[in-house]
Amino acid sequence: TGVWENLFLCLRTYKIPSVVVEVRGGGWRFEHCQLRGCNGGVPIAAFFNSSLLIHSCGVGGLGIWQFEAFSGILLYEHSSLHLDKSTVEWTKMGGEGLRVWDAASANVSDCTFRYNGVDVGFNLAPSLSLARCDFSCSEVAAFWAMGQVEEARLDVRDCSIYGTAWRK
């Protein structure tokens, strides 16, 4: 359990996917932080029964080409996320701004997703709730249901999806 406030964390991995902050249980709060991964870095990944609160943060890469993150936020198993008033941006074409797999859950509000390969990707039986979010300029899709998603729960309200592919 811990609180991270007003920090800038960045990892450049030279194309090998590595996690900047790996959470394997407990409750973690990030406020007014910049969580960045460049050239293959993944800013944050949560496993097991982890609980994340991310408020007013920037998550992802630092820009195009060599400064993109591999993915933004990864949620697995029974981890949960409350993400609000944040920006998730600059992930590689094959990566997601937010990945929610297994039985993980995400509650996202008042966020901006931009310049990601896929803004939100999900698989198996996750629960996702998104409200008042803007999705722009994803390279592949704003939402991507990967594999078996018959048990997934998706609730999207008052969101905007716009823009064209940002890299041709």
N, C-alpha and C positions, 0 to 999 in steps of 0.2 A: 504494500500500500504506500502511496506517495503522491506528492504534489510537485508539478513542474510548472514554473511560472517565469515568463519573460526570458525565455532561452532561445538561442539559435543553435540547432543541432544539424550538422550536415556531414554526410559520408560519401566520398567518391570512391567507387570500387573498381573502376576500369573494366566494366562490362560483366563482372561476376556478381550475380544478385546476392546482396548481403543486407541484413536488417540493421537499421540505426538503433531503434529501441524495440526489444523483444520482451513482451509481457507474458508471463506464464502463471498467472493467477493474481488474485487480489484486486483491489480497486485503485485505479490510477487516474489522476486529473492533470490535464494539460491546459493552461490558460495563457493566452497572449504569447504563444510560442511560434517559432518557425521550425518545422520538422521536415528536413529536406534530404533527399538522396540524389546523387548525381552519377551518371554513367553506369547505372545498374543498381544503385542503392535503393532500399525500400525503407521509407521513413519509420513506419511502425507496423508491427505484427502482433496479434493477440491470440493466445491459445488457451485451452482448458476452460476454466470458469472465470476468465479475466473480465474485469469491468472497466471500461474506458469512458472518461468524459473529456471531450475535446471542445474547448470554447474559444472562439476568436483567435484561431490559429491559421497558419498557412501550411499546407501539407503537399508534398510532391517534389518535383524537380525545380531547378532554377531557370529553366529555359530550354530552347530547342537544341537538337543534335547532341553534343557531348554532355549536356547538363540536364538531361531528362532523368527522372526516377524510373526504376523498373516497374514499380507499382506504388500506390499511395498508402492506403490503409488496408491491411489484410486481417480478416476475422475468421477464425477456425473453431471447430468443436462447439462449445457452449459459451463462447465469449460474447460480450455485449458491448455496444457502443452507443453513446449519446453524443452526437456531433451537432454543434450549432454555431451560427455566425462565423463560419470558417470558409476557406477557399481550398479546394483540392485541384491541383493543376500539374501540367507538364509531366505526364507519364508516357512511356514508350508505346508504340503502336500495339504491341502484344500485351500490354499491362492494363490494369484497371486503376481508376482513381480510388474506388472502394470495392473490395472483394469480400463477399459474405458467403461463406460455405458451411457445410455441415448443418448444425442446429444453432448457429450463431444468430444474433439479432442486432439490428441497427435502427436507431431512431434519429433521423436527420432532419434538421429544420433551419431555414434561413441561410442556406449555404450556396456557394457557387462552385460548379464543376466546369473546368475549361481546359482545352488543349490536352485531353487524355486520349489514349487509344480507345478505351471503353470507360465511360463514366462510372457505371455501377454494374458489376458482374456478380451473378449468384448461381449456386449449384446446390443440389440436394434439398434440404428442408429449412432454409433460413427464414427469418421473419424480418421484413424491411418496411419501415414507415418513413416516407419522405414528404415534407410539407414546405411550401414557399421556397423552393430551390430553383436555381437557374442552371441549365445545362447548355453549354455552347461549344461549338467547334470540336466535337469529338471526332477522332479519325475513323473509327469503325461504327460505334453506336453509343447512344446515351445509356441504354439498358441492354444487357446481354444475359439471357438465360442459358447457362451452359450445362449440357448433359441432362441428368434426371432432375426435374424441378416440379414434379407433380405435387409435392407436399410443401412447396414454397408459398409464403404469404407475402404479398406485395400490396402496399397501400400508398398511392401517390396522389397528393392533393395540392392544388394551387401552384403547380410548377410550370416552368417554361422551358421548352427545348427548341433551340434555334441554332443557325449557323451552318456552314458547309465544312467539309473536310479541310483541316488547316494545313495539311501537308500533302502534296500530290506527287 
